[in-house]
C-alpha cells in the first residue's frame, strides 16, 4: 500500500526561508494507480514547491492549511470526485480533476462542482501548472477537450425541450446579460469560457495580468457571479450550481 509523502523542491537560487512560504503545496490524490507525472513539479518551479501524494481515504486533506490545491487523478470522476469532497470535509481548497473521461455529462458535473478539468492526453505539465495557479485565484481551468464538451453540453441543455418562443426569450435574456459588459469585458469572457487563465488572456489581448484580473472582478460584480465558474455558466446561459 502506498504511503503519503511530501516531495520538497527548495529553490536553488534562494534560501528556503525566503522562498518556501510563497510557493504552493499541491496534493496529488490518486483514486487508483500512480500519479502519471513523476517529474512534476520540477525542482525549479517558481510557484509549486511541494507535492503531497495521497491515496484514499485522503485523511491528510482534513487538516486545515495542509495544501493549497488538490489534483485528483481518477478513472471515474462521477464516483471519485464526491468521495474526495467528502474526505475533505469542511476544508475548502480548489480541486482539479484529471481523467480520461471526456463525455459532456462528466465534464459538466465536475465543472458544476467547482473543479477544473484536464482530460488525459489533452494537456501538458505546463498546462497543469497553469491550472494550479489559476485555481488559487478562483479560476476554473479546463483543457481544450473539456472546454468543448462544456460548451456543447450547455448549448444542448439551453435548447432541449423548449419551443422557439421560449428559446428566443432565453436568448434575449442572455443578450441583456452580456450587454452589461463592455466590449473589452466581453472579449475577456469569451476567452475565459474557453478555459484560459488570466495570464493567457492577457497575452492574447496584450494586457497585463493585473489588468485582466481587475476586469474579471468588474465582470463578476456585473454578472452577480461568485467567481469564474459561476460567471462562465451565466455567460453560456446555464444555471449555475457551484460548490461553496
Buried (B, 14 or more C-beta within 10 A) or exposed (E): EEEBEEBEBBBEEEEEEEBBEEBBBBBBBBBEEEBEBEEBBEEEBEBBBBBBBBBBEBEBBEEEEBBBBBBBBBEEBEEBBEBBBEBBEEBEBBBBBBBEBBEBEBBBBBBBBBBBBBBBEBBEBEBBBBBBBBBBBBBBBBBBBBBBBBBEBBEEBBEEEEEEEEBEEBEEEBEEBBEEBEEBBBBBBBBBBBBBBBBBBBEBBEBEBEBBBEBBEBBBEBBEBBBBBBBBBBBBBBEBBBEE
